[in-house]
Amino acid sequence: MLTVFIIGFGDVGSNKLYPRLLEGINSDKTWKLLTNKEKVKLVVLDVKPPNTISEKLELAIKAGVKVDYISNSNGFTPIEIADIFKQNLTEDNFVITYIASPNKTHSKYIINTTPYSHLVLVEKPLVENLIEATEIEQKLTDKELAKVKMIDHYIFKDAVMYLIDYYDKFSENLGKLKHVEFYLLEKGPIRTSRAWLYESGLIRDLFPHFLSIMFKLKEKNREFLDIGKARITDVEKARYEDEAVPEQYRKNAKETFARIKLGIDDVYINVTIGKGVGNTRKQLIMKYENGSIILDTVINEIRVFKNNIITRIYRRRVEKNHEYKEITKNILNGNFNIGLDFWRAKRELELITETDKYPITGRYPLGKMPQP
């Protein structure tokens, strides 16, 4: 029997993962871990009362899938988590846990669900800080840590997967990599449903997307630069003007925009991230001695610039949130190589933590890009 625990039923849990998971379970496809949908169970742990998500639960009923929704507005204690898992374990059970709750709760759930799970998938970032990562290492064995994988949906985007698989072909004859630019800018501000991001800051939310792509490129192509060896050289931070920040977060609100500069040997990297900046731009640009590769995730396209000619080498229309369809495939097939392992995810957190020492030096009105 396959049991999937979804911890946190916010935007990712309820709107992205859950519908795709039900879709996969109810499809006619053959999955390694699922030969009979009557032998699958979804268990959701959340802080919202069930009446607020009843329409979502009806999707499972229509799909013929059993779902247990367990809510506790105060969160769950380690003992409560253990009891819930023990109640759902059988000898022939294969347990996958997907943690989609806010960053600050990840550590507690990783520590208390991993001993009962075959695979634990955690939405990026792995945890909120390095102290929590160290605690996880101390409390879990190496065998248990190997079950923990960080999920960053950006590495499951269609064009990103294509770039990773065929990078050697695209970069052929371009020469040495010299400069990397990454832009993840969104026109709209932080959504009300994700207001907790004001407490964590957008570096923790958006910077991992860049780092994860770099780690996956290195994993697939040994000659690619190792982002794990990068050093932070400078960080510029800004946040919304007070009137654009919910009142309860204004006093301690963290960055909603950042420019991060890194270096690896003689390769220079600029990462620009932010929300509420008036325009949307989502690009990875890798500049070489003899040309460039441009990945654009807004239009799901890859272009190569060489000899003053821009050539489109990949473009395909995709569904919204298609990344979670790929994630679901991996879940139902029991793929233990999904996402990034604990140690790469921890290295991401180390780089993120280095940015904490840089203060916010500017504010900006919604709809206007902060200036250097």
MARKEDO-859606 format. One record per residue (C-alpha): x, y, z; residue number from 0. Coordinates in steps of 0.5 Angstrom, whole numbers, plus 500, padded with zeros to 3 digits. Each point is the difference from the previous one (the first is absolute). Last residue first. Layout:
MARKEDO-859606
rec east:X north:Y up:Z num:NUM
...
END
This chain:
MARKEDO-859606
rec east:543 north:601 up:485 num:371
rec east:493 north:501 up:498 num:370
rec east:493 north:497 up:503 num:369
rec east:495 north:498 up:494 num:368
rec east:494 north:504 up:501 num:367
rec east:493 north:496 up:500 num:366
rec east:499 north:500 up:508 num:365
rec east:504 north:506 up:503 num:364
rec east:507 north:499 up:502 num:363
rec east:504 north:500 up:506 num:362
rec east:508 north:500 up:501 num:361
rec east:506 north:498 up:504 num:360
rec east:498 north:493 up:503 num:359
rec east:505 north:497 up:503 num:358
rec east:506 north:495 up:498 num:357
rec east:501 north:495 up:505 num:356
rec east:495 north:495 up:498 num:355
rec east:503 north:499 up:493 num:354
rec east:505 north:495 up:503 num:353
rec east:494 north:496 up:503 num:352
rec east:497 north:499 up:493 num:351
rec east:507 north:497 up:498 num:350
rec east:500 north:495 up:506 num:349
rec east:493 north:499 up:498 num:348
rec east:502 north:498 up:493 num:347
rec east:505 north:495 up:503 num:346
rec east:495 north:497 up:504 num:345
rec east:496 north:498 up:494 num:344
rec east:506 north:497 up:497 num:343
rec east:501 north:496 up:507 num:342
rec east:493 north:498 up:500 num:341
rec east:499 north:497 up:493 num:340
rec east:497 north:504 up:494 num:339
rec east:494 north:499 up:497 num:338
rec east:498 north:492 up:498 num:337
rec east:505 north:495 up:501 num:336
rec east:496 north:495 up:504 num:335
rec east:495 north:500 up:494 num:334
rec east:494 north:496 up:503 num:333
rec east:496 north:500 up:494 num:332
rec east:494 north:503 up:502 num:331
rec east:504 north:505 up:503 num:330
rec east:504 north:501 up:494 num:329
rec east:494 north:501 up:496 num:328
rec east:497 north:505 up:505 num:327
rec east:506 north:504 up:499 num:326
rec east:500 north:501 up:493 num:325
rec east:492 north:502 up:500 num:324
rec east:503 north:505 up:506 num:323
rec east:504 north:503 up:494 num:322
rec east:494 north:501 up:496 num:321
rec east:498 north:506 up:505 num:320
rec east:496 north:503 up:494 num:319
rec east:500 north:496 up:494 num:318
rec east:506 north:500 up:495 num:317
rec east:501 north:502 up:493 num:316
rec east:507 north:498 up:497 num:315
rec east:506 north:504 up:498 num:314
rec east:507 north:498 up:498 num:313
rec east:506 north:502 up:496 num:312
rec east:498 north:507 up:498 num:311
rec east:506 north:503 up:497 num:310
rec east:503 north:507 up:501 num:309
rec east:505 north:502 up:495 num:308
rec east:506 north:504 up:502 num:307
rec east:505 north:494 up:498 num:306
rec east:496 north:497 up:506 num:305
rec east:494 north:501 up:505 num:304
rec east:497 north:494 up:502 num:303
rec east:492 north:500 up:502 num:302
rec east:496 north:495 up:504 num:301
rec east:493 north:501 up:501 num:300
rec east:494 north:499 up:505 num:299
rec east:497 north:507 up:499 num:298
rec east:501 north:502 up:507 num:297
rec east:505 north:495 up:502 num:296
rec east:505 north:504 up:495 num:295
rec east:507 north:496 up:500 num:294
rec east:505 north:504 up:496 num:293
rec east:507 north:497 up:498 num:292
rec east:505 north:505 up:497 num:291
rec east:506 north:501 up:496 num:290
rec east:507 north:499 up:498 num:289
rec east:504 north:501 up:507 num:288
rec east:494 north:498 up:504 num:287
rec east:494 north:503 up:503 num:286
rec east:494 north:496 up:503 num:285
rec east:494 north:504 up:501 num:284
rec east:494 north:497 up:504 num:283
rec east:494 north:503 up:499 num:282
rec east:493 north:502 up:504 num:281
rec east:498 north:507 up:499 num:280
rec east:493 north:503 up:502 num:279
rec east:499 north:508 up:501 num:278
rec east:498 north:505 up:505 num:277
rec east:504 north:498 up:505 num:276
rec east:495 north:497 up:505 num:275
rec east:505 north:494 up:501 num:274
rec east:507 north:499 up:500 num:273
rec east:507 north:496 up:498 num:272
rec east:506 north:502 up:496 num:271
rec east:506 north:495 up:500 num:270
rec east:507 north:502 up:498 num:269
rec east:505 north:495 up:499 num:268
rec east:507 north:501 up:498 num:267
rec east:505 north:495 up:497 num:266
rec east:507 north:501 up:502 num:265
rec east:501 north:495 up:506 num:264
rec east:492 north:499 up:502 num:263
rec east:497 north:507 up:502 num:262
rec east:494 north:502 up:502 num:261
rec east:496 north:507 up:500 num:260
rec east:493 north:500 up:503 num:259
rec east:495 north:506 up:498 num:258
rec east:494 north:499 up:504 num:257
rec east:492 north:502 up:501 num:256
rec east:495 north:499 up:505 num:255
rec east:505 north:500 up:506 num:254
rec east:498 north:499 up:507 num:253
rec east:494 north:503 up:504 num:252
rec east:501 north:501 up:507 num:251
rec east:496 north:506 up:502 num:250
rec east:495 north:499 up:494 num:249
rec east:498 north:493 up:501 num:248
rec east:493 north:501 up:504 num:247
rec east:499 north:506 up:496 num:246
rec east:500 north:496 up:493 num:245
rec east:505 north:504 up:496 num:244
rec east:498 north:504 up:494 num:243
rec east:499 north:506 up:504 num:242
rec east:507 north:499 up:503 num:241
rec east:504 north:501 up:494 num:240
rec east:502 north:493 up:497 num:239
rec east:507 north:497 up:501 num:238
rec east:507 north:501 up:498 num:237
rec east:506 north:496 up:500 num:236
rec east:507 north:501 up:497 num:235
rec east:505 north:494 up:501 num:234
rec east:507 north:499 up:498 num:233
rec east:506 north:495 up:499 num:232
rec east:496 north:494 up:502 num:231
rec east:505 north:494 up:499 num:230
rec east:499 north:494 up:495 num:229
rec east:503 north:493 up:502 num:228
rec east:493 north:497 up:500 num:227
rec east:498 north:503 up:493 num:226
rec east:505 north:495 up:497 num:225
rec east:501 north:502 up:493 num:224
rec east:498 north:495 up:494 num:223
rec east:505 north:495 up:498 num:222
rec east:497 north:494 up:504 num:221
rec east:493 north:501 up:496 num:220
rec east:494 north:497 up:503 num:219
rec east:502 north:502 up:508 num:218
rec east:503 north:506 up:498 num:217
rec east:493 north:502 up:496 num:216
rec east:496 north:498 up:506 num:215
rec east:504 north:504 up:505 num:214
rec east:500 north:506 up:495 num:213
rec east:492 north:500 up:499 num:212
rec east:499 north:499 up:508 num:211
rec east:505 north:506 up:501 num:210
rec east:495 north:504 up:496 num:209
rec east:494 north:498 up:503 num:208
rec east:503 north:500 up:507 num:207
rec east:500 north:508 up:499 num:206
rec east:492 north:501 up:500 num:205
rec east:497 north:498 up:506 num:204
rec east:506 north:501 up:505 num:203
rec east:502 north:506 up:497 num:202
rec east:493 north:502 up:500 num:201
rec east:500 north:502 up:507 num:200
rec east:498 north:495 up:506 num:199
rec east:496 north:504 up:504 num:198
rec east:497 north:504 up:494 num:197
rec east:499 north:493 up:497 num:196
rec east:495 north:499 up:505 num:195
rec east:495 north:504 up:496 num:194
rec east:499 north:494 up:495 num:193
rec east:492 north:500 up:500 num:192
rec east:501 north:507 up:499 num:191
rec east:504 north:500 up:494 num:190
rec east:507 north:503 up:499 num:189
rec east:499 north:505 up:495 num:188
rec east:499 north:500 up:493 num:187
rec east:505 north:501 up:494 num:186
rec east:504 north:495 up:502 num:185
rec east:508 north:499 up:499 num:184
rec east:504 north:494 up:500 num:183
rec east:506 north:502 up:496 num:182
rec east:507 north:496 up:499 num:181
rec east:506 north:503 up:497 num:180
rec east:506 north:495 up:499 num:179
rec east:507 north:503 up:498 num:178
rec east:506 north:496 up:497 num:177
rec east:499 north:493 up:498 num:176
rec east:506 north:498 up:495 num:175
rec east:499 north:499 up:493 num:174
rec east:493 north:500 up:496 num:173
rec east:502 north:494 up:496 num:172
rec east:495 north:495 up:503 num:171
rec east:496 north:504 up:505 num:170
rec east:493 north:497 up:497 num:169
rec east:503 north:493 up:499 num:168
rec east:503 north:499 up:507 num:167
rec east:494 north:503 up:503 num:166
rec east:495 north:495 up:497 num:165
rec east:497 north:497 up:507 num:164
rec east:500 north:506 up:504 num:163
rec east:498 north:505 up:495 num:162
rec east:494 north:495 up:498 num:161
rec east:498 north:500 up:508 num:160
rec east:500 north:507 up:500 num:159
rec east:496 north:501 up:494 num:158
rec east:494 north:496 up:503 num:157
rec east:501 north:502 up:507 num:156
rec east:502 north:495 up:505 num:155
rec east:506 north:503 up:503 num:154
rec east:496 north:506 up:501 num:153
rec east:495 north:496 up:505 num:152
rec east:505 north:500 up:505 num:151
rec east:499 north:494 up:504 num:150
rec east:506 north:498 up:506 num:149
rec east:501 north:493 up:501 num:148
rec east:500 north:496 up:507 num:147
rec east:501 north:492 up:499 num:146
rec east:508 north:501 up:500 num:145
rec east:499 north:503 up:507 num:144
rec east:497 north:494 up:503 num:143
rec east:506 north:496 up:498 num:142
rec east:505 north:505 up:502 num:141
rec east:496 north:500 up:507 num:140
rec east:495 north:505 up:502 num:139
rec east:500 north:504 up:507 num:138
rec east:507 north:504 up:499 num:137
rec east:499 north:501 up:492 num:136
rec east:493 north:503 up:502 num:135
rec east:503 north:505 up:505 num:134
rec east:506 north:502 up:495 num:133
rec east:494 north:502 up:495 num:132
rec east:496 north:504 up:506 num:131
rec east:506 north:504 up:502 num:130
rec east:502 north:501 up:492 num:129
rec east:493 north:504 up:499 num:128
rec east:493 north:500 up:498 num:127
rec east:500 north:492 up:497 num:126
rec east:501 north:497 up:494 num:125
rec east:498 north:506 up:495 num:124
rec east:497 north:497 up:497 num:123
rec east:494 north:495 up:500 num:122
rec east:502 north:494 up:504 num:121
rec east:499 north:493 up:497 num:120
rec east:501 north:494 up:505 num:119
rec east:500 north:493 up:498 num:118
rec east:500 north:493 up:503 num:117
rec east:496 north:504 up:506 num:116
rec east:499 north:498 up:507 num:115
rec east:507 north:502 up:503 num:114
rec east:500 north:506 up:495 num:113
rec east:493 north:503 up:503 num:112
rec east:503 north:503 up:507 num:111
rec east:506 north:503 up:498 num:110
rec east:498 north:503 up:493 num:109
rec east:493 north:503 up:503 num:108
rec east:504 north:504 up:505 num:107
rec east:505 north:502 up:495 num:106
rec east:495 north:503 up:495 num:105
rec east:496 north:504 up:505 num:104
rec east:503 north:506 up:499 num:103
rec east:500 north:500 up:492 num:102
rec east:492 north:500 up:500 num:101
rec east:497 north:493 up:498 num:100
rec east:501 north:496 up:494 num:99
rec east:503 north:494 up:503 num:98
rec east:499 north:494 up:496 num:97
rec east:500 north:493 up:503 num:96
rec east:501 north:493 up:496 num:95
rec east:498 north:494 up:504 num:94
rec east:500 north:493 up:497 num:93
rec east:495 north:495 up:504 num:92
rec east:501 north:493 up:500 num:91
rec east:501 north:499 up:507 num:90
rec east:495 north:505 up:502 num:89
rec east:501 north:507 up:502 num:88
rec east:494 north:505 up:500 num:87
rec east:499 north:500 up:508 num:86
rec east:507 north:501 up:501 num:85
rec east:501 north:506 up:496 num:84
rec east:494 north:504 up:504 num:83
rec east:503 north:498 up:506 num:82
rec east:507 north:502 up:498 num:81
rec east:498 north:507 up:498 num:80
rec east:496 north:501 up:507 num:79
rec east:506 north:498 up:504 num:78
rec east:504 north:505 up:496 num:77
rec east:495 north:505 up:501 num:76
rec east:495 north:503 up:495 num:75
rec east:498 north:507 up:498 num:74
rec east:496 north:504 up:504 num:73
rec east:494 north:500 up:495 num:72
rec east:500 north:493 up:500 num:71
rec east:497 north:496 up:494 num:70
rec east:500 north:493 up:497 num:69
rec east:497 north:499 up:493 num:68
rec east:500 north:492 up:499 num:67
rec east:499 north:499 up:492 num:66
rec east:498 north:494 up:497 num:65
rec east:500 north:500 up:492 num:64
rec east:494 north:499 up:496 num:63
rec east:502 north:505 up:495 num:62
rec east:493 north:504 up:502 num:61
rec east:502 north:499 up:507 num:60
rec east:507 north:503 up:499 num:59
rec east:497 north:506 up:497 num:58
rec east:495 north:501 up:505 num:57
rec east:506 north:501 up:505 num:56
rec east:501 north:506 up:496 num:55
rec east:493 north:503 up:501 num:54
rec east:500 north:499 up:507 num:53
rec east:506 north:504 up:501 num:52
rec east:498 north:505 up:505 num:51
rec east:495 north:495 up:504 num:50
rec east:506 north:496 up:501 num:49
rec east:503 north:505 up:506 num:48
rec east:507 north:503 up:498 num:47
rec east:506 north:498 up:503 num:46
rec east:502 north:494 up:496 num:45
rec east:502 north:493 up:499 num:44
rec east:497 north:496 up:494 num:43
rec east:500 north:493 up:500 num:42
rec east:499 north:497 up:493 num:41
rec east:499 north:492 up:499 num:40
rec east:501 north:496 up:494 num:39
rec east:498 north:492 up:500 num:38
rec east:494 north:502 up:496 num:37
rec east:504 north:503 up:495 num:36
rec east:502 north:493 up:498 num:35
rec east:507 north:499 up:497 num:34
rec east:504 north:506 up:503 num:33
rec east:507 north:500 up:502 num:32
rec east:503 north:499 up:493 num:31
rec east:495 north:504 up:497 num:30
rec east:496 north:497 up:494 num:29
rec east:496 north:506 up:496 num:28
rec east:492 north:500 up:500 num:27
rec east:499 north:506 up:504 num:26
rec east:497 north:501 up:507 num:25
rec east:506 north:499 up:504 num:24
rec east:504 north:505 up:495 num:23
rec east:494 north:505 up:500 num:22
rec east:499 north:500 up:508 num:21
rec east:508 north:501 up:500 num:20
rec east:499 north:506 up:495 num:19
rec east:494 north:503 up:504 num:18
rec east:504 north:499 up:507 num:17
rec east:507 north:503 up:498 num:16
rec east:498 north:507 up:497 num:15
rec east:494 north:503 up:503 num:14
rec east:499 north:496 up:507 num:13
rec east:507 north:499 up:502 num:12
rec east:504 north:506 up:496 num:11
rec east:495 north:505 up:502 num:10
rec east:498 north:498 up:507 num:9
rec east:499 north:493 up:502 num:8
rec east:506 north:499 up:505 num:7
rec east:502 north:493 up:501 num:6
rec east:498 north:495 up:494 num:5
rec east:501 north:493 up:502 num:4
rec east:500 north:495 up:495 num:3
rec east:498 north:492 up:502 num:2
rec east:501 north:495 up:494 num:1
rec east:498 north:493 up:502 num:0
END
